[in-house]
Amino acid sequence: MRADDGRELRSFVLEEETPGQEARAVERRVLLETLASPLPPNTISFSSRLKSIRKDGSHGSLLELEDGDSIRAKIVIGCDGVRSPVAKWMGFSEPRYVGHCAFRGLAVYPEGHSHKAKVNYIYGRGIRAGFLPISSTKVYWFICWNSVSPGPKIKDPSVLKQEALNLVRSWPEELLDVIQNTSEDVVIKTPLVDRWLWPILTPSASSNGVVVVGDAWHPMTPNLGQGACCALEDSVVLVKKLATAIRSGRHSAVDEALQDYSRERWARIFPLTVRSNITGSLLQWDDPLVCAFRNNVMVPRLVSLGPMLEHTNFECEMLEQSVTSV
């Protein structure tokens, strides 16, 4: 952890602070390809955007795609992202902008880079950044800054990269080097949003054979690094419950399984969403006195890595038996 002038505030060794914990960076493309690879060819129809969804009597649901195709499904699992049409159809509100935006990018060093295998965080006033190697030739980075509104959508990739550099132009050279070694077309700007799943006031995650998973249900800010992780957890829990329901052969078992999934996952998702939001607000301080306290007292003397990572401790039974049985 460093200040924006390059001064080191604190450093941790993960194994010493939280024995048994592991930090591993994975490129999104590699993760998706790994998850998809065991499936039969043509199982996934990429770029098939959903246009509408409606109930189709006793047949389940009818999904109409923007390319003109339609699909009838007894069970619909909506894992279609933050702006999910499935979630909107189920009555969920639009995700709420939290007052921060983020630049993200992936630097590529064809001949290899010299960055050490560690997570680097840098804190300024109302802005923070970070970078970490994900392989011997690639380094992921981000910049998060306060903004009253998300601002206009910028389509010119060169403008995005220059805006990112302008935000941190006087920051440590290592960060600038990573950004400069990033191709313009992979720099993205994202307004950070979330949705708080208030009990009673928020729709259930499932209804009449339709269920939402991941960002479609519980978009959260990236401050705890749990968005994709929680989506994977959702999938594991949902598959186990559906496998048991299908084996039972009872007509009502599937709906019961979906409701059970909704109740079980809410107990983990809602607190994480709130905690991630609050953490982001604290990390985005812009008051000079508060930032001075953070850099000189809180981070060097009070921060402990163990409690900060307690939320990552999630265990469930192995999937193999459930999947094989289906």
C-alpha positions as CSV (number, residue, x, y, z in Angstrom):
1,M,0.0,0.0,0.0
2,R,1.4,3.4,-1.1
3,A,0.5,7.0,-1.1
4,D,0.2,8.8,-4.5
5,D,3.7,10.3,-3.9
6,G,5.2,6.8,-3.9
7,R,5.7,6.5,-0.2
8,E,5.1,3.0,1.2
9,L,2.4,2.9,3.8
10,R,2.3,-0.8,4.6
11,S,3.1,-4.1,3.2
12,F,1.7,-7.6,3.9
13,V,2.7,-11.2,3.2
14,L,-0.5,-13.0,2.6
15,E,0.6,-16.4,4.0
16,E,1.9,-14.8,7.2
17,E,-1.3,-12.7,7.8
18,T,-3.9,-15.3,6.8
19,P,-2.4,-18.8,6.7
20,G,-4.1,-20.9,4.0
21,Q,-5.3,-18.0,2.0
22,E,-4.3,-17.6,-1.6
23,A,-4.4,-14.6,-4.0
24,R,-4.6,-15.6,-7.7
25,A,-5.2,-13.3,-10.6
26,V,-7.0,-14.8,-13.6
27,E,-7.6,-13.1,-17.0
28,R,-11.4,-13.0,-17.6
29,R,-11.0,-14.5,-21.1
30,V,-9.1,-17.4,-19.7
31,L,-11.6,-18.0,-17.0
32,L,-14.6,-18.0,-19.4
33,E,-12.8,-20.3,-21.8
34,T,-12.0,-22.7,-19.0
35,L,-15.6,-22.8,-17.8
36,A,-16.9,-23.3,-21.3
37,S,-14.4,-25.9,-22.5
38,P,-16.1,-29.0,-20.9
39,L,-19.4,-28.3,-22.7
40,P,-20.3,-29.9,-26.0
41,P,-19.6,-27.9,-29.2
42,N,-22.2,-25.2,-30.0
43,T,-23.8,-25.4,-26.5
44,I,-23.2,-21.6,-26.1
45,S,-24.6,-19.2,-28.6
46,F,-22.4,-16.1,-28.1
47,S,-23.7,-12.6,-28.8
48,S,-27.3,-13.8,-28.6
49,R,-28.9,-10.8,-26.8
50,L,-32.3,-11.2,-25.1
51,K,-35.0,-9.0,-26.5
52,S,-37.9,-10.1,-24.4
53,I,-39.2,-12.8,-22.1
54,R,-42.7,-13.9,-21.3
55,K,-44.6,-16.8,-19.7
56,D,-45.7,-19.4,-22.2
57,G,-48.5,-21.2,-20.4
58,S,-47.6,-24.6,-19.1
59,H,-44.5,-24.8,-21.4
60,G,-42.5,-22.5,-19.1
61,S,-41.0,-19.3,-20.6
62,L,-40.6,-18.0,-24.2
63,L,-37.4,-16.0,-24.8
64,E,-37.1,-13.9,-28.0
65,L,-33.6,-12.9,-29.1
66,E,-32.6,-9.8,-31.0
67,D,-31.4,-11.9,-33.9
68,G,-35.0,-13.2,-34.4
69,D,-34.6,-16.6,-32.8
70,S,-36.8,-17.8,-30.0
71,I,-36.3,-20.3,-27.2
72,R,-38.8,-22.1,-25.0
73,A,-37.5,-23.1,-21.6
74,K,-38.9,-24.8,-18.6
75,I,-36.2,-23.2,-16.4
76,V,-34.6,-19.8,-17.2
77,I,-31.4,-18.9,-15.4
78,G,-30.7,-15.2,-16.0
79,C,-27.0,-14.6,-15.6
80,D,-27.0,-11.8,-18.2
81,G,-25.2,-9.1,-16.3
82,V,-25.8,-5.8,-14.6
83,R,-28.4,-4.5,-17.1
84,S,-30.2,-7.8,-17.2
85,P,-33.4,-7.9,-19.2
86,V,-34.5,-11.0,-17.1
87,A,-34.0,-9.0,-13.8
88,K,-36.0,-6.1,-15.3
89,W,-38.8,-8.4,-16.3
90,M,-38.9,-9.9,-12.8
91,G,-39.4,-6.4,-11.3
92,F,-35.9,-5.5,-10.1
93,S,-34.9,-1.8,-10.0
94,E,-32.1,-0.5,-12.1
95,P,-28.7,-0.7,-10.4
96,R,-27.8,2.5,-8.5
97,Y,-24.8,4.6,-9.4
98,V,-22.6,4.9,-6.2
99,G,-20.6,8.1,-7.1
100,H,-17.4,6.5,-8.4
101,C,-16.1,5.5,-11.9
102,A,-13.3,3.1,-12.8
103,F,-10.8,2.8,-15.6
104,R,-9.5,-0.8,-16.2
105,G,-7.0,-2.1,-18.5
106,L,-4.6,-5.0,-19.3
107,A,-1.0,-4.1,-20.1
108,V,1.0,-6.5,-22.3
109,Y,4.8,-6.9,-22.3
110,P,5.6,-9.3,-25.2
111,E,9.2,-9.7,-23.9
112,G,8.1,-10.0,-20.3
113,H,7.9,-7.5,-17.5
114,S,9.8,-6.8,-14.3
115,H,6.9,-6.3,-11.9
116,K,7.0,-8.4,-8.8
117,A,4.1,-10.9,-8.1
118,K,2.3,-8.7,-5.6
119,V,-0.9,-6.6,-5.4
120,N,-0.1,-2.9,-5.5
121,Y,-2.6,-0.3,-4.1
122,I,-2.0,3.4,-4.3
123,Y,-4.2,6.0,-2.5
124,G,-4.8,9.7,-3.3
125,R,-7.5,12.2,-2.5
126,G,-10.8,10.9,-3.9
127,I,-8.9,8.6,-6.2
128,R,-7.1,5.3,-5.9
129,A,-5.3,2.9,-8.2
130,G,-3.8,-0.5,-8.3
131,F,-2.0,-3.0,-10.5
132,L,-1.0,-6.7,-10.3
133,P,0.7,-9.1,-12.7
134,I,-1.5,-11.9,-13.9
135,S,1.2,-13.7,-16.0
136,S,4.8,-13.1,-17.0
137,T,3.7,-10.9,-19.9
138,K,0.4,-9.3,-18.6
139,V,-0.4,-6.8,-15.8
140,Y,-3.9,-5.8,-14.8
141,W,-4.6,-2.2,-13.5
142,F,-7.4,0.0,-12.4
143,I,-8.1,3.6,-11.4
144,C,-11.2,4.5,-9.3
145,W,-12.2,8.1,-8.9
146,N,-15.0,10.2,-7.5
147,S,-17.5,11.6,-10.0
148,V,-20.8,13.3,-9.4
149,S,-22.2,11.6,-12.5
150,P,-20.9,8.8,-14.9
151,G,-20.5,11.5,-17.5
152,P,-20.9,11.0,-21.3
153,K,-20.1,7.7,-22.9
154,I,-16.7,7.9,-24.7
155,K,-16.2,5.7,-27.7
156,D,-12.8,6.8,-28.8
157,P,-10.3,4.4,-27.1
158,S,-7.4,6.9,-27.3
159,V,-9.4,9.4,-25.3
160,L,-10.1,6.9,-22.6
161,K,-6.4,6.0,-22.2
162,Q,-5.4,9.6,-22.1
163,E,-8.0,10.4,-19.5
164,A,-6.7,7.6,-17.3
165,L,-3.1,8.9,-17.6
166,N,-4.2,12.4,-16.8
167,L,-5.8,11.3,-13.5
168,V,-2.5,9.9,-12.2
169,R,0.1,11.8,-14.2
170,S,2.2,12.6,-11.1
171,W,1.8,9.2,-9.5
172,P,4.5,6.5,-9.2
173,E,6.3,5.6,-12.4
174,E,5.5,1.9,-12.2
175,L,1.7,2.7,-12.5
176,L,2.3,5.0,-15.4
177,D,4.5,2.4,-17.2
178,V,1.7,-0.2,-16.9
179,I,-0.9,2.2,-18.3
180,Q,1.4,3.3,-21.2
181,N,2.0,-0.4,-22.1
182,T,-1.8,-1.0,-22.5
183,S,-3.3,-1.1,-25.9
184,E,-5.9,1.7,-26.3
185,D,-8.7,-0.7,-27.4
186,V,-8.6,-2.7,-24.1
187,V,-9.0,0.4,-21.8
188,I,-12.6,0.5,-20.4
189,K,-14.5,3.1,-18.3
190,T,-17.2,1.8,-16.0
191,P,-19.6,3.7,-13.7
192,L,-19.7,1.7,-10.5
193,V,-23.2,0.6,-9.5
194,D,-24.9,-1.8,-7.0
195,R,-28.3,-3.0,-5.9
196,W,-29.2,-3.5,-2.3
197,L,-31.6,-6.5,-1.8
198,W,-33.8,-5.1,0.9
199,P,-35.9,-7.9,2.5
200,I,-39.6,-7.7,1.6
201,L,-39.1,-4.7,-0.6
202,T,-37.0,-6.4,-3.2
203,P,-38.4,-9.2,-5.5
204,S,-37.3,-12.8,-4.9
205,A,-34.5,-14.1,-7.0
206,S,-36.8,-16.7,-8.5
207,S,-40.4,-16.8,-9.8
208,N,-42.3,-19.3,-11.9
209,G,-39.2,-21.2,-13.2
210,V,-37.2,-18.1,-13.8
211,V,-34.1,-17.3,-11.5
212,V,-31.4,-14.6,-11.6
213,V,-27.7,-15.2,-10.8
214,G,-24.6,-13.1,-10.3
215,D,-24.7,-9.4,-11.4
216,A,-28.2,-9.9,-12.9
217,W,-29.4,-10.3,-9.3
218,H,-26.9,-8.6,-7.0
219,P,-24.6,-6.2,-8.8
220,M,-22.0,-4.9,-6.3
221,T,-19.0,-2.6,-6.3
222,P,-15.6,-4.2,-6.8
223,N,-14.2,-3.0,-3.6
224,L,-14.1,-6.4,-2.0
225,G,-13.3,-8.3,-5.2
226,Q,-16.3,-10.5,-4.8
227,G,-18.6,-9.8,-7.7
228,A,-17.5,-12.7,-10.0
229,C,-16.7,-14.8,-6.9
230,C,-20.2,-14.5,-5.7
231,A,-21.6,-15.3,-9.1
232,L,-19.6,-18.6,-9.1
233,E,-20.9,-19.3,-5.6
234,D,-24.4,-18.7,-6.8
235,S,-23.9,-21.2,-9.6
236,V,-22.5,-23.9,-7.4
237,V,-25.4,-23.6,-4.9
238,L,-28.0,-23.4,-7.6
239,V,-26.7,-26.5,-9.5
240,K,-26.7,-28.5,-6.3
241,K,-30.3,-27.6,-5.4
242,L,-31.6,-28.2,-9.0
243,A,-29.8,-31.6,-9.2
244,T,-31.6,-32.7,-6.0
245,A,-34.9,-31.4,-7.2
246,I,-34.7,-33.1,-10.6
247,R,-33.7,-36.4,-9.0
248,S,-36.8,-36.3,-6.8
249,G,-39.2,-36.3,-9.8
250,R,-41.7,-34.1,-8.0
251,H,-43.4,-31.4,-10.1
252,S,-43.0,-28.7,-7.4
253,A,-39.5,-29.6,-6.5
254,V,-37.8,-27.3,-9.0
255,D,-39.7,-24.2,-7.8
256,E,-38.9,-25.1,-4.2
257,A,-35.2,-25.5,-5.1
258,L,-35.1,-22.1,-6.7
259,Q,-36.8,-20.5,-3.7
260,D,-34.4,-22.2,-1.4
261,Y,-31.5,-20.9,-3.4
262,S,-32.9,-17.4,-3.2
263,R,-33.2,-17.5,0.6
264,E,-29.8,-19.2,1.2
265,R,-27.8,-16.9,-1.1
266,W,-29.5,-13.7,0.1
267,A,-28.0,-14.2,3.6
268,R,-24.5,-13.9,2.1
269,I,-25.1,-11.5,-0.8
270,F,-26.9,-8.7,1.0
271,P,-24.2,-8.1,3.7
272,L,-21.4,-8.3,1.1
273,T,-23.1,-5.7,-1.2
274,V,-23.5,-3.3,1.7
275,R,-20.0,-3.8,3.0
276,S,-18.5,-3.4,-0.4
277,N,-20.4,-0.1,-0.9
278,I,-19.3,1.3,2.5
279,T,-15.7,0.2,1.9
280,G,-15.6,2.0,-1.4
281,S,-16.9,5.2,0.3
282,L,-14.2,5.1,2.9
283,L,-11.5,4.4,0.4
284,Q,-12.6,7.3,-1.8
285,W,-12.1,9.9,0.9
286,D,-11.1,13.3,-0.5
287,D,-10.9,15.4,2.7
288,P,-7.2,16.3,3.2
289,L,-7.3,15.8,6.9
290,V,-9.0,12.4,6.6
291,C,-6.6,11.3,3.9
292,A,-3.6,12.4,6.1
293,F,-5.1,10.3,9.0
294,R,-5.5,7.3,6.6
295,N,-1.9,7.5,5.3
296,N,-0.2,8.2,8.6
297,V,-2.2,6.4,11.2
298,M,-4.9,4.1,9.9
299,V,-3.0,2.1,7.2
300,P,0.4,2.0,8.8
301,R,-0.8,1.2,12.4
302,L,-4.4,-0.1,12.4
303,V,-5.1,-2.0,9.3
304,S,-5.0,-5.8,9.6
305,L,-5.2,-8.1,6.6
306,G,-6.9,-11.0,8.2
307,P,-10.2,-9.3,9.1
308,M,-10.2,-7.6,5.7
309,L,-10.3,-11.0,4.0
310,E,-12.8,-12.9,6.2
311,H,-15.5,-12.4,3.6
312,T,-13.6,-14.7,1.2
313,N,-14.1,-17.7,3.4
314,F,-16.9,-19.6,1.7
315,E,-17.1,-23.4,1.6
316,C,-19.6,-25.8,0.0
317,E,-19.8,-29.5,-0.8
318,M,-18.2,-30.8,-4.0
319,L,-20.3,-30.5,-7.2
320,E,-19.2,-33.8,-8.8
321,Q,-21.9,-36.1,-7.3
322,S,-24.7,-33.7,-8.0
323,V,-23.7,-33.0,-11.6
324,T,-23.1,-36.7,-12.3
325,S,-26.5,-37.6,-11.0
326,V,-28.3,-35.2,-13.3
